[in-house]
Amino acid sequence: MQDDDLMVFGGSGSPKLTRAICDYLRITPCKNETLRFSEGNLFVRVLENVRGRSVYIVQSTSHPSNDNFMELLFWIDAFKRASAESVTVVMPYFCYAKGDKKDEPRVSIRARVCADAIESAGADRVGTMDLHAAQIQGVFKVPVDDLYALPVLCDAIDAMGLPELVVVSPDAGFAKKARKYASCLGAPLVIGDKERSAHDEQAEVMAIIGEVEGRTAFLVDDFTISCNTLIEVAEKLIEMGAREVMAAVTHGIFSPGAMARIDASPISRLLITDTVETQPEPLSPKVQTVSVAPLFGEAIRRIHDRESISTLFPD
């Protein structure tokens, strides 16, 4: 793809994904720099002329989440002040997507605060992947394109040729999306019943609803941090006679200690995408990364050419 009006920049949270997206588009990543001063301040600088151009800034907000989010705001502001025609935020992982509602007294709706900040900085459009809940698109006033990792992950799972496959949702909340995985893979669906009583990233798995004995169980979810829920469900599945347990999540965010827990768990393989690349620890040999760069690259091309994105994900 060659288009003098299209410019793709990468923030410090997504340099590898930015290069892969640009490889798909057959363009060169544009030049910019981020400086971090000793007291923690960030300074961003655009090193190319963006006047009258369509700018796409790729920046995941993870590890460190707040630094990367603030950097994103500075990039939007820098492009707008440099007279870019439009600024599209490509945010593969939105760290505050879980904060989409006021579900207890005296708490912030964090996703709304972040959306307001992105819009105030000057973003014209947002592209992201597998938001924790679809209604988060409604907290933005600008258009939001929520891409799905499902086709990429299903292709990777299908390529394994697993016998007697069953798809497992770790809880009822993800069951609707897990059903789409099951339909894509032509496999039955099993649902875990879990209860979360606090904000400590711990959940208790109560039961497994469905038949798994003698089957290869594949857990699917939108993200994991501590991996505790995946591991607890995997242990239940093995107790119930599953032959093997694997897992696939879109966003592998991974807190410190998560890799050791995965290594010691019955999960034999964990598929993640490259929406998050700033990890606090080296990934376990059990973890396999599948790239979503072609999906984001195609979405950028279609946005730029004013084509439909929804046709990328036929029902």
Backbone bond lengths (Angstrom), bond angles and torsions (degrees), N, CA, C in turn:
res aa  C-N    CA-C-N  psi(-1)  N-CA   C-N-CA  omega(-1)  CA-C   N-CA-C  phi
1 M - - - 1.469 - - 1.516 109.73 -
2 Q 1.322 117.79 129.54 1.447 122.15 176.50 1.524 108.26 -126.46
3 D 1.326 117.00 118.43 1.456 121.09 179.96 1.514 107.85 -149.85
4 D 1.332 115.95 115.32 1.460 120.23 -175.90 1.523 112.89 -67.46
5 D 1.353 117.75 -16.97 1.456 120.40 -178.78 1.524 112.62 -89.46
6 L 1.351 117.88 -14.86 1.467 122.37 -176.01 1.520 110.65 -93.97
7 M 1.339 115.60 126.53 1.464 120.43 178.58 1.525 108.54 -133.29
8 V 1.325 116.81 127.01 1.462 122.09 179.64 1.529 108.67 -114.59
9 F 1.319 116.21 122.57 1.460 123.35 177.53 1.524 109.22 -114.39
10 G 1.316 116.50 152.52 1.457 121.16 176.44 1.512 111.28 -117.54
11 G 1.336 116.56 135.52 1.453 120.13 172.00 1.518 110.08 -82.42
12 S 1.316 117.10 175.42 1.464 120.19 -176.76 1.522 112.32 -72.51
13 G 1.342 118.18 -9.06 1.458 120.87 177.20 1.508 114.08 -86.17
14 S 1.351 117.90 -12.68 1.476 119.86 -175.23 1.527 113.11 -144.74
15 P 1.318 119.91 48.91 1.473 119.40 -177.62 1.528 113.64 -67.48
16 K 1.340 117.53 -40.37 1.470 119.80 -178.24 1.523 111.02 -69.33
17 L 1.324 116.81 -44.17 1.453 120.16 179.63 1.528 110.47 -63.72
18 T 1.333 117.01 -37.99 1.466 120.32 177.80 1.517 110.76 -60.04
19 R 1.323 116.84 -46.05 1.471 119.80 179.55 1.524 111.06 -62.67
20 A 1.328 116.55 -40.17 1.467 120.05 -179.75 1.532 111.05 -66.92
21 I 1.319 117.33 -38.77 1.460 121.02 176.58 1.520 110.07 -62.97
22 C 1.318 116.15 -44.90 1.470 120.26 179.39 1.521 111.42 -65.10
23 D 1.330 117.49 -35.50 1.472 120.13 175.29 1.520 109.89 -60.66
24 Y 1.333 116.89 -41.91 1.469 120.47 178.64 1.526 110.49 -62.98
25 L 1.330 116.38 -41.28 1.463 121.15 -178.38 1.528 112.93 -80.03
26 R 1.329 115.94 -9.12 1.469 122.13 -178.17 1.525 111.44 60.78
27 I 1.316 114.56 44.29 1.457 121.20 174.94 1.526 108.13 -130.35
28 T 1.318 116.35 168.35 1.463 121.91 178.45 1.524 109.26 -97.16
29 P 1.343 118.32 132.99 1.465 119.00 175.73 1.522 110.63 -57.16
30 C 1.315 116.64 138.69 1.459 120.79 -178.84 1.531 110.53 -77.20
31 K 1.333 115.56 160.00 1.458 120.99 -171.20 1.527 111.36 -92.54
32 N 1.323 114.00 134.62 1.459 121.67 176.48 1.519 108.11 -159.06
33 E 1.329 116.54 171.08 1.465 118.75 179.10 1.521 110.23 -149.10
34 T 1.339 113.90 148.06 1.460 122.07 175.83 1.521 108.54 -121.17
35 L 1.323 116.72 126.88 1.459 121.85 177.92 1.519 108.77 -112.52
36 R 1.342 115.86 140.76 1.468 122.07 177.05 1.517 108.50 -118.27
37 F 1.320 115.75 119.99 1.455 120.66 -178.84 1.520 110.63 -87.25
38 S 1.330 116.35 164.58 1.464 121.72 -170.51 1.523 112.99 -62.00
39 E 1.343 117.96 -29.14 1.466 119.93 -179.18 1.518 112.47 -86.89
40 G 1.367 117.11 1.25 1.454 120.86 175.78 1.508 114.78 105.43
41 N 1.336 118.30 -7.48 1.457 120.50 179.30 1.522 111.61 -67.49
42 L 1.343 114.87 149.80 1.466 121.67 176.73 1.519 109.84 -109.23
43 F 1.323 116.07 145.76 1.463 122.68 176.59 1.524 107.62 -135.27
44 V 1.328 116.95 124.03 1.468 120.02 179.57 1.517 109.64 -116.50
45 R 1.344 115.25 148.06 1.464 120.02 -179.15 1.524 109.80 -143.38
46 V 1.335 116.00 129.71 1.460 122.29 175.78 1.524 107.71 -86.57
47 L 1.314 117.25 127.19 1.464 121.55 -174.09 1.524 112.68 -103.29
48 E 1.339 116.81 13.64 1.460 120.67 177.75 1.526 109.78 -137.70
49 N 1.334 115.89 157.90 1.460 121.90 178.01 1.528 109.73 -74.68
50 V 1.339 116.47 120.73 1.458 120.37 -178.95 1.527 112.06 -114.22
51 R 1.320 117.93 7.43 1.467 121.33 -176.26 1.528 110.99 -57.45
52 G 1.332 115.66 123.34 1.451 120.90 177.53 1.514 115.11 72.84
53 R 1.333 116.78 13.01 1.464 120.43 -176.02 1.521 111.03 -105.05
54 S 1.355 115.29 160.89 1.468 122.01 174.34 1.523 107.97 -92.23
55 V 1.332 116.14 114.45 1.461 122.13 -173.59 1.527 110.11 -106.75
56 Y 1.340 116.12 137.59 1.462 123.32 175.18 1.518 107.04 -124.05
57 I 1.324 117.33 121.38 1.453 121.98 179.87 1.526 109.20 -110.91
58 V 1.331 116.90 120.66 1.460 123.25 -177.28 1.529 108.65 -98.45
59 Q 1.324 116.85 117.13 1.457 120.30 -177.61 1.520 110.35 -155.28
60 S 1.337 116.85 112.35 1.459 121.15 171.70 1.520 109.21 -82.52
61 T 1.316 116.18 149.37 1.468 120.23 -177.34 1.524 109.20 -109.24
62 S 1.321 115.56 81.70 1.468 121.09 -179.38 1.520 109.30 -154.81
63 H 1.311 116.05 149.17 1.478 123.46 171.36 1.542 114.64 36.93
64 P 1.322 121.15 79.11 1.464 128.64 -2.26 1.529 110.34 -89.56
65 S 1.309 116.63 125.91 1.460 122.08 -172.96 1.518 113.18 -58.35
66 N 1.319 117.22 -50.39 1.455 119.74 -174.96 1.520 112.33 -68.83
67 D 1.335 117.54 -38.80 1.464 120.66 176.55 1.528 110.46 -61.76
68 N 1.317 116.32 -45.09 1.457 119.24 -177.61 1.529 111.74 -69.26
69 F 1.325 116.49 -33.25 1.462 118.60 176.75 1.527 110.96 -68.46
70 M 1.324 117.44 -44.59 1.464 119.91 177.79 1.530 110.78 -62.67
71 E 1.325 116.75 -40.10 1.467 119.75 177.43 1.525 110.82 -59.45
72 L 1.331 116.01 -40.80 1.464 120.06 178.24 1.529 110.84 -59.21
73 L 1.317 117.35 -44.54 1.459 120.47 179.03 1.524 111.22 -61.44
74 F 1.323 116.39 -41.05 1.466 120.01 179.41 1.525 111.04 -64.28
75 W 1.367 116.20 -38.04 1.465 118.57 178.35 1.522 111.00 -63.99
76 I 1.325 116.83 -44.93 1.466 119.62 -180.00 1.527 109.64 -57.96
77 D 1.328 116.13 -47.43 1.459 121.18 -179.24 1.532 111.20 -61.88
78 A 1.342 116.72 -42.34 1.470 120.57 -179.37 1.523 111.18 -62.21
79 F 1.343 116.90 -43.23 1.467 119.92 -179.99 1.530 111.37 -65.90
80 K 1.325 116.64 -41.32 1.459 120.21 179.83 1.533 110.81 -65.17
81 R 1.328 117.05 -42.05 1.456 120.55 179.95 1.531 111.72 -70.29
82 A 1.345 115.92 -20.63 1.469 120.39 175.82 1.525 111.68 -90.02
83 S 1.354 116.31 9.77 1.472 123.27 173.75 1.518 114.51 71.04
84 A 1.340 117.38 33.72 1.469 119.18 172.22 1.521 109.02 -62.47
85 E 1.315 116.72 143.95 1.460 121.26 178.72 1.528 110.79 -65.40
86 S 1.349 116.86 -43.01 1.461 121.83 177.86 1.521 108.85 -150.81
87 V 1.328 115.38 152.55 1.467 121.45 177.38 1.523 108.48 -127.28
88 T 1.326 115.41 116.55 1.465 121.21 176.14 1.524 108.78 -106.09
89 V 1.317 116.01 122.96 1.460 121.69 178.08 1.524 108.42 -86.07
90 V 1.323 116.87 121.26 1.462 122.14 173.88 1.526 106.00 -105.71
91 M 1.327 114.91 100.03 1.460 122.37 -173.99 1.528 107.92 -113.10
92 P 1.338 117.76 85.88 1.465 120.54 -173.95 1.526 113.45 -54.65
93 Y 1.331 116.67 -39.22 1.470 120.60 176.33 1.521 108.65 -127.00
94 F 1.329 116.84 123.15 1.467 123.37 179.52 1.522 107.74 -100.55
95 C 1.327 117.07 106.54 1.462 121.58 -169.22 1.529 113.61 -64.75
96 Y 1.329 118.19 -29.63 1.461 120.20 -176.63 1.519 112.88 -100.45
97 A 1.321 116.99 21.62 1.465 120.31 -178.92 1.530 112.37 -64.32
98 K 1.322 118.14 -26.24 1.471 119.85 179.59 1.526 111.68 -71.63
99 G 1.328 117.55 -20.95 1.459 120.72 -178.82 1.509 111.39 -87.93
100 D 1.344 116.55 62.26 1.465 121.49 -171.62 1.521 113.61 -103.82
101 K 1.337 117.86 4.94 1.464 119.35 -175.88 1.528 110.23 -159.06
102 K 1.333 115.10 160.80 1.465 121.37 175.01 1.523 106.73 -100.31
103 D 1.330 115.55 88.92 1.459 120.98 -173.40 1.519 113.39 -99.90
104 E 1.328 117.12 6.19 1.454 122.00 172.86 1.527 107.96 -156.34
105 P 1.317 119.02 163.07 1.468 120.57 -174.63 1.530 113.12 -64.56
106 R 1.336 115.77 145.14 1.463 123.86 168.92 1.524 113.43 59.39
107 V 1.333 116.60 44.18 1.459 120.86 175.35 1.528 109.44 -123.58
108 S 1.301 115.31 156.73 1.467 121.46 178.99 1.518 111.01 -86.39
109 I 1.325 117.04 144.41 1.468 121.47 168.46 1.525 105.79 -88.85
110 R 1.318 115.29 86.79 1.461 121.62 -167.81 1.521 113.27 -63.28
111 A 1.329 117.33 -36.96 1.459 119.74 179.76 1.526 110.87 -61.55
112 R 1.336 116.88 -38.37 1.462 120.94 179.31 1.531 110.66 -66.84
113 V 1.328 117.00 -42.07 1.469 120.64 178.25 1.532 110.09 -59.56
114 C 1.321 116.15 -44.20 1.473 120.81 179.95 1.526 111.12 -66.05
115 A 1.336 116.38 -41.06 1.461 120.31 178.70 1.526 110.64 -61.94
116 D 1.334 116.49 -43.60 1.466 120.47 178.47 1.525 110.71 -60.54
117 A 1.332 116.38 -40.94 1.463 120.45 -178.96 1.533 111.21 -65.79
118 I 1.327 116.60 -43.46 1.471 121.10 179.32 1.525 110.55 -61.72
119 E 1.321 116.08 -43.18 1.471 120.19 179.70 1.522 111.44 -69.11
120 S 1.331 117.24 -40.87 1.468 120.64 179.68 1.520 111.51 -64.67
121 A 1.332 116.73 -33.44 1.463 120.20 178.29 1.530 111.52 -68.29
122 G 1.362 116.61 -23.63 1.459 118.89 174.28 1.512 116.40 122.06
123 A 1.342 118.60 10.73 1.467 119.88 -179.89 1.520 110.87 -65.64
124 D 1.326 116.20 140.66 1.463 122.04 178.41 1.525 112.64 -97.87
125 R 1.329 116.58 -20.42 1.468 120.36 -176.74 1.524 107.90 -162.01
126 V 1.328 116.24 153.90 1.467 121.46 178.42 1.519 109.33 -129.37
127 G 1.324 115.93 134.13 1.452 121.95 171.92 1.514 108.73 -119.76
128 T 1.319 117.17 133.57 1.462 120.76 -177.83 1.528 108.48 -145.51
129 M 1.337 116.64 -172.10 1.465 119.86 -178.46 1.514 110.91 -140.97
130 D 1.330 115.59 133.29 1.462 123.43 174.39 1.524 112.31 44.14
131 L 1.336 114.72 63.34 1.458 119.34 172.23 1.526 109.63 -57.46
132 H 1.319 116.10 147.23 1.465 120.12 -177.13 1.520 111.82 -59.35
133 A 1.338 116.58 -31.69 1.469 121.50 176.52 1.519 108.23 -147.00
134 A 1.329 116.42 137.63 1.468 120.68 -175.47 1.521 112.49 -60.62
135 Q 1.334 117.82 -29.66 1.461 119.78 -176.46 1.522 113.15 -66.75
136 I 1.330 117.66 -12.72 1.464 120.15 178.46 1.529 110.62 -61.43
137 Q 1.344 117.38 -28.16 1.459 119.59 176.13 1.522 110.57 -57.31
138 G 1.341 116.56 -29.04 1.452 121.22 -177.63 1.510 114.51 -74.47
139 V 1.336 118.99 -14.44 1.465 119.48 177.88 1.524 111.03 -80.89
140 F 1.325 117.51 -12.24 1.462 121.91 175.86 1.531 109.54 -94.25
141 K 1.327 116.51 144.93 1.456 121.00 172.27 1.526 111.36 -91.52
142 V 1.336 117.09 -22.42 1.463 121.05 177.23 1.530 108.44 -86.57
143 P 1.344 118.83 160.12 1.469 120.90 178.33 1.529 111.75 -60.98
144 V 1.330 115.42 141.80 1.462 122.02 177.99 1.526 109.15 -125.66
145 D 1.326 116.75 127.78 1.463 122.43 175.12 1.522 108.05 -105.96
146 D 1.336 115.83 111.43 1.467 121.76 -179.67 1.530 108.37 -99.48
147 L 1.327 116.40 103.06 1.464 121.25 -179.01 1.523 110.06 -82.27
148 Y 1.325 116.04 161.37 1.460 121.82 -178.10 1.523 110.76 -120.51
149 A 1.335 115.16 132.22 1.462 119.95 177.70 1.518 112.01 -80.43
150 L 1.318 117.50 -8.81 1.467 122.29 -174.75 1.533 114.00 -47.98
151 P 1.343 120.71 -51.70 1.469 118.65 -177.22 1.519 113.27 -61.50
152 V 1.338 116.68 -36.24 1.468 120.44 -179.78 1.523 110.61 -69.97
153 L 1.338 116.61 -45.65 1.466 119.94 -179.68 1.521 111.45 -68.78
154 C 1.334 117.49 -38.44 1.472 119.99 178.60 1.526 111.07 -64.03
155 D 1.330 117.01 -38.69 1.472 120.06 176.83 1.527 110.30 -61.25
156 A 1.343 116.30 -41.60 1.472 120.29 -179.75 1.524 111.01 -67.10
157 I 1.336 116.77 -40.10 1.471 120.50 178.54 1.524 110.45 -67.55
158 D 1.314 115.99 -45.12 1.462 120.96 -178.50 1.526 111.32 -60.87
159 A 1.347 116.20 -36.04 1.469 120.64 -179.10 1.522 112.47 -65.67
160 M 1.340 117.98 -18.78 1.468 121.04 179.34 1.529 112.07 -74.78
161 G 1.322 116.82 -21.25 1.466 119.95 -179.74 1.515 112.94 60.23
162 L 1.324 116.89 47.07 1.463 121.04 -174.34 1.530 111.65 -75.70
163 P 1.331 117.21 138.18 1.475 119.89 -179.98 1.520 112.16 -79.79
164 E 1.337 116.24 143.63 1.465 122.65 174.18 1.533 111.63 45.46
165 L 1.314 114.92 57.80 1.457 121.67 -176.03 1.527 111.61 -76.09
166 V 1.335 116.61 140.29 1.450 122.75 171.07 1.526 107.44 -133.23
167 V 1.333 116.42 134.57 1.461 121.94 179.09 1.522 108.80 -91.58
168 V 1.345 116.55 135.95 1.459 121.53 -176.13 1.524 110.20 -122.06
169 S 1.330 116.12 125.34 1.462 121.27 169.61 1.521 107.97 -90.69
170 P 1.337 119.21 130.99 1.471 119.72 -177.42 1.524 113.57 -69.50
171 D 1.345 116.99 -17.42 1.461 119.97 177.90 1.519 109.48 -156.48
172 A 1.318 114.99 171.21 1.470 119.87 -177.88 1.521 111.77 -67.82
173 G 1.343 117.03 -27.91 1.454 120.79 -178.38 1.515 113.81 -63.92
174 F 1.327 116.99 -29.80 1.472 120.38 -179.32 1.528 111.69 -98.54
175 A 1.329 117.07 3.44 1.468 120.62 -172.73 1.529 112.82 -60.71
176 K 1.341 117.15 -38.81 1.461 119.93 -178.32 1.522 111.32 -62.55
177 K 1.345 116.47 -44.47 1.460 120.14 178.19 1.523 111.01 -70.40
178 A 1.341 116.90 -37.70 1.464 120.33 178.75 1.525 110.93 -62.81
179 R 1.331 116.50 -33.37 1.464 120.41 178.44 1.534 110.54 -61.50
180 K 1.330 116.07 -34.21 1.466 119.36 177.65 1.534 110.83 -67.47
181 Y 1.337 116.53 -37.69 1.465 119.92 174.59 1.529 109.70 -61.76
182 A 1.325 116.00 -46.00 1.464 120.60 -178.61 1.523 110.50 -61.23
183 S 1.331 116.82 -42.02 1.458 120.88 179.19 1.518 111.04 -65.03
184 C 1.316 116.93 -42.98 1.467 121.48 179.82 1.520 111.40 -63.02
185 L 1.332 116.94 -37.22 1.463 121.84 -176.46 1.528 112.60 -92.78
186 G 1.334 117.22 -4.96 1.468 120.51 -178.69 1.503 112.42 64.01
187 A 1.343 116.05 40.66 1.466 121.23 -176.39 1.524 109.62 -126.30
188 P 1.332 118.02 155.76 1.469 120.70 175.54 1.526 111.38 -71.61
189 L 1.335 115.96 161.79 1.461 122.09 -178.16 1.520 111.06 -110.95
190 V 1.318 116.36 137.14 1.464 124.31 174.95 1.525 106.95 -122.83
191 I 1.339 117.62 144.48 1.461 121.55 -175.70 1.524 110.53 -124.17
192 G 1.328 115.78 133.48 1.458 121.16 173.89 1.517 110.48 -89.16
193 D 1.297 116.59 146.18 1.459 122.36 178.18 1.519 107.76 -111.21
194 K 1.347 116.31 112.17 1.465 119.24 -177.32 1.515 110.03 -128.17
195 E 1.328 115.22 161.66 1.459 121.66 179.16 1.507 108.83 -133.16
196 R 1.363 115.81 130.16 1.459 121.42 177.60 1.521 107.56 -115.12
197 S 1.330 117.54 121.59 1.465 120.80 -173.64 1.524 113.47 -105.19
198 A 1.352 118.00 -8.47 1.470 119.82 -177.32 1.523 109.19 -150.55
199 H 1.355 115.94 -175.89 1.464 122.29 -179.52 1.531 111.27 -98.76
200 D 1.316 117.78 32.36 1.469 121.06 -174.21 1.522 113.37 -102.30
201 E 1.361 117.60 18.33 1.464 123.02 178.48 1.525 112.10 61.27
202 Q 1.343 116.57 21.55 1.462 121.52 177.95 1.527 108.89 -114.71
203 A 1.313 116.48 136.31 1.465 121.21 176.56 1.523 108.34 -138.93
204 E 1.309 115.32 145.55 1.462 120.39 179.37 1.525 109.64 -100.95
205 V 1.331 116.35 125.50 1.459 121.27 177.74 1.518 108.51 -84.44
206 M 1.329 116.91 120.01 1.462 121.60 -174.01 1.527 112.39 -89.80
207 A 1.349 116.20 -41.81 1.465 119.56 -175.53 1.524 110.10 -162.85
208 I 1.322 115.61 165.10 1.466 123.17 173.87 1.519 107.45 -116.21
209 I 1.333 116.34 125.49 1.462 121.22 -177.38 1.527 108.52 -104.17
210 G 1.331 116.26 106.32 1.455 120.99 -179.11 1.515 111.87 135.54
211 E 1.320 116.89 171.35 1.463 123.14 -176.14 1.531 110.68 -100.57
212 V 1.343 116.52 124.85 1.466 120.72 -178.98 1.529 112.78 -127.76
213 E 1.304 118.98 -5.83 1.468 121.11 -174.61 1.532 110.96 -58.48
214 G 1.342 114.93 127.12 1.459 121.61 177.71 1.512 114.74 75.65
215 R 1.323 117.44 7.78 1.455 120.84 -175.75 1.531 110.95 -110.84
216 T 1.338 115.24 162.00 1.467 121.68 172.97 1.522 107.68 -90.70
217 A 1.317 116.71 114.87 1.466 121.96 -175.79 1.526 109.87 -95.55
218 F 1.338 115.94 130.85 1.469 120.65 178.90 1.524 108.48 -120.34
219 L 1.333 115.48 108.12 1.459 122.16 176.82 1.519 110.28 -74.62
220 V 1.324 118.09 137.10 1.465 121.25 176.18 1.524 109.20 -129.99
221 D 1.341 116.06 144.03 1.460 121.10 178.98 1.521 108.19 -160.37
222 D 1.363 115.84 168.69 1.459 118.31 -179.20 1.524 112.26 -83.01
223 F 1.339 117.97 -32.72 1.463 119.07 177.51 1.524 109.91 -158.46
224 T 1.323 114.35 163.30 1.463 120.14 172.39 1.520 107.78 -144.00
225 I 1.331 115.43 145.58 1.467 120.70 179.69 1.530 109.38 -116.31
226 S 1.318 115.87 -66.38 1.468 120.21 -179.85 1.528 112.46 -84.93
227 C 1.334 116.88 -19.12 1.472 124.75 -174.65 1.524 112.87 72.77
228 N 1.331 118.21 3.19 1.464 120.65 -176.02 1.529 112.54 -61.25
229 T 1.333 117.01 -44.50 1.465 119.08 -178.51 1.522 110.99 -64.19
230 L 1.344 116.81 -46.18 1.464 120.32 178.73 1.526 110.56 -56.68
231 I 1.323 115.86 -43.84 1.468 120.20 -176.71 1.528 110.97 -68.24
232 E 1.329 117.35 -42.57 1.470 120.02 179.80 1.520 111.31 -63.70
233 V 1.341 116.83 -41.29 1.460 119.69 177.18 1.522 110.03 -65.53
234 A 1.337 116.71 -40.96 1.467 120.43 179.02 1.521 111.07 -60.40
235 E 1.320 117.40 -41.87 1.464 120.87 178.61 1.524 111.05 -63.31
236 K 1.337 116.97 -40.29 1.468 120.80 176.97 1.523 110.83 -63.33
237 L 1.340 115.54 -40.04 1.461 119.96 -179.12 1.534 111.15 -64.25
238 I 1.331 115.99 -41.20 1.466 119.89 177.59 1.528 110.11 -65.00
239 E 1.345 116.63 -41.24 1.466 120.38 177.03 1.529 111.35 -58.65
240 M 1.328 115.66 -33.60 1.464 120.74 -178.00 1.522 112.69 -87.22
241 G 1.346 117.22 6.69 1.456 120.78 171.91 1.512 116.36 97.63
242 A 1.349 118.13 12.17 1.464 119.63 176.54 1.520 110.11 -61.00
243 R 1.328 116.27 138.81 1.467 121.60 -179.16 1.529 110.82 -68.79
244 E 1.333 116.82 -42.32 1.465 123.15 -177.89 1.522 108.04 -155.41
245 V 1.335 116.58 150.44 1.466 121.01 178.82 1.524 108.94 -125.85
246 M 1.332 115.43 127.26 1.462 122.64 173.07 1.524 107.63 -125.75
247 A 1.329 116.35 172.40 1.466 119.59 -178.96 1.517 110.14 -147.68
248 A 1.327 115.33 155.60 1.465 122.20 175.90 1.520 108.39 -142.54
249 V 1.329 116.54 126.73 1.467 121.48 176.30 1.522 108.18 -132.65
250 T 1.313 115.53 149.36 1.468 119.21 178.87 1.520 110.80 -69.09
251 H 1.330 116.26 -53.51 1.465 120.99 -173.99 1.530 110.61 -109.18
252 G 1.313 117.12 107.12 1.455 121.56 174.29 1.517 108.68 -91.88
253 I 1.332 116.97 95.27 1.466 120.75 -173.20 1.534 110.08 -88.37
254 F 1.305 118.11 -41.37 1.461 125.57 167.96 1.527 114.85 58.37
255 S 1.299 115.30 100.52 1.456 121.19 172.23 1.528 109.24 -78.06
256 P 1.342 117.95 162.76 1.467 120.15 177.26 1.527 110.78 -55.51
257 G 1.326 115.84 133.99 1.459 121.99 -179.08 1.512 113.88 96.58
258 A 1.328 117.17 -13.41 1.467 120.16 -177.54 1.524 111.69 -64.81
259 M 1.328 117.22 -37.57 1.470 119.80 -177.58 1.527 111.30 -67.75
260 A 1.327 116.59 -38.23 1.464 119.45 177.34 1.520 110.55 -64.07
261 R 1.338 116.08 -38.12 1.466 119.72 178.70 1.528 110.97 -67.07
262 I 1.325 117.18 -40.06 1.468 120.54 177.80 1.523 110.43 -63.47
263 D 1.347 116.28 -43.30 1.475 120.41 -179.68 1.521 111.43 -60.39
264 A 1.331 117.02 -35.18 1.463 120.77 -176.81 1.530 112.63 -89.48
265 S 1.324 117.03 -0.22 1.468 121.24 -173.88 1.527 111.25 -93.62
266 P 1.342 117.26 168.34 1.469 120.37 175.56 1.531 113.37 -77.90
267 I 1.322 118.66 -1.50 1.466 121.07 177.29 1.526 108.66 -71.05
268 S 1.325 116.35 119.92 1.468 119.81 -175.75 1.524 113.09 -86.54
269 R 1.338 116.88 -24.71 1.458 120.72 177.65 1.526 109.01 -153.88
270 L 1.339 115.31 141.52 1.459 121.45 178.01 1.519 108.80 -127.75
271 L 1.332 116.15 115.63 1.460 121.73 176.24 1.521 109.81 -89.36
272 I 1.334 116.50 133.81 1.459 122.11 172.86 1.525 107.72 -133.68
273 T 1.329 116.78 167.44 1.461 119.81 173.51 1.533 108.61 -103.04
274 D 1.328 115.81 177.55 1.463 120.58 -178.03 1.528 112.21 -96.01
275 T 1.355 117.53 27.99 1.463 119.80 174.39 1.522 111.73 -66.95
276 V 1.331 116.33 -25.97 1.470 121.66 178.14 1.522 108.05 -121.23
277 E 1.333 116.90 121.49 1.465 119.07 -178.68 1.527 112.53 -125.87
278 T 1.332 118.11 -5.44 1.468 121.07 177.96 1.526 108.04 -97.02
279 Q 1.315 116.01 83.03 1.473 121.36 -175.45 1.526 111.18 -94.18
280 P 1.347 117.46 144.53 1.465 120.29 179.92 1.527 113.01 -74.55
281 E 1.341 117.19 -20.25 1.469 121.89 -178.64 1.524 109.28 -139.52
282 P 1.338 117.45 155.63 1.473 119.61 174.14 1.522 110.51 -60.30
283 L 1.325 116.23 144.04 1.452 120.74 -179.06 1.533 111.14 -72.26
284 S 1.317 115.00 147.08 1.464 121.97 176.93 1.530 110.19 -66.41
285 P 1.339 118.32 150.47 1.471 120.57 173.11 1.529 112.47 -57.99
286 K 1.339 117.13 -20.97 1.467 120.14 177.97 1.528 112.30 -72.43
287 V 1.335 117.35 -18.01 1.463 121.65 -174.29 1.528 110.19 -90.28
288 Q 1.308 115.81 128.55 1.463 122.69 178.61 1.525 108.85 -119.72
289 T 1.331 116.73 127.15 1.462 121.52 -178.21 1.526 110.73 -97.32
290 V 1.320 115.17 130.66 1.465 122.72 177.60 1.527 107.18 -113.06
291 S 1.318 117.94 130.56 1.466 120.58 -174.21 1.525 112.42 -82.87
292 V 1.338 114.87 135.60 1.467 121.19 172.87 1.528 110.62 -105.65
293 A 1.335 116.77 13.25 1.466 120.29 179.32 1.530 112.76 -56.98
294 P 1.351 119.08 -42.96 1.471 117.54 177.95 1.520 113.55 -60.49
295 L 1.349 117.65 -35.40 1.460 120.50 177.61 1.529 111.01 -64.78
296 F 1.324 116.31 -47.27 1.457 119.14 179.13 1.526 111.29 -67.20
297 G 1.329 116.41 -39.03 1.455 119.70 178.14 1.517 111.97 -61.10
298 E 1.336 116.02 -44.41 1.466 119.92 179.14 1.520 110.68 -66.92
299 A 1.339 117.47 -37.32 1.467 120.26 177.69 1.522 110.61 -63.32
300 I 1.323 116.94 -43.27 1.469 120.35 177.78 1.529 110.37 -61.41
301 R 1.326 116.55 -44.67 1.470 119.56 179.36 1.523 110.85 -59.47
302 R 1.333 116.50 -43.78 1.464 120.10 -177.44 1.529 112.07 -70.13
303 I 1.329 116.70 -38.11 1.466 119.18 175.14 1.523 109.61 -60.92
304 H 1.314 115.86 -45.14 1.460 121.08 -177.02 1.530 111.74 -66.32
305 D 1.333 116.11 -36.84 1.472 120.56 -179.51 1.529 112.87 -91.75
306 R 1.345 116.60 5.93 1.470 122.48 178.64 1.531 111.67 59.91
307 E 1.326 115.06 44.12 1.454 121.64 177.11 1.524 110.89 -108.49
308 S 1.316 117.25 165.69 1.460 122.41 -178.58 1.523 111.20 -70.75
309 I 1.337 114.88 138.56 1.473 120.80 172.97 1.527 110.12 -96.97
310 S 1.315 117.19 -31.58 1.466 120.67 -176.87 1.521 112.42 -59.00
311 T 1.346 117.26 -27.63 1.476 119.67 -179.76 1.523 112.35 -69.86
312 L 1.349 116.63 -10.00 1.465 119.44 174.73 1.526 111.00 -70.66
313 F 1.351 116.62 -20.53 1.449 120.88 -173.58 1.530 110.08 -127.75
314 P 1.342 117.30 69.68 1.474 118.69 179.08 1.516 110.84 -65.01
315 D 1.330 116.93 146.42 1.463 121.52 179.46 1.522 110.51 -68.88
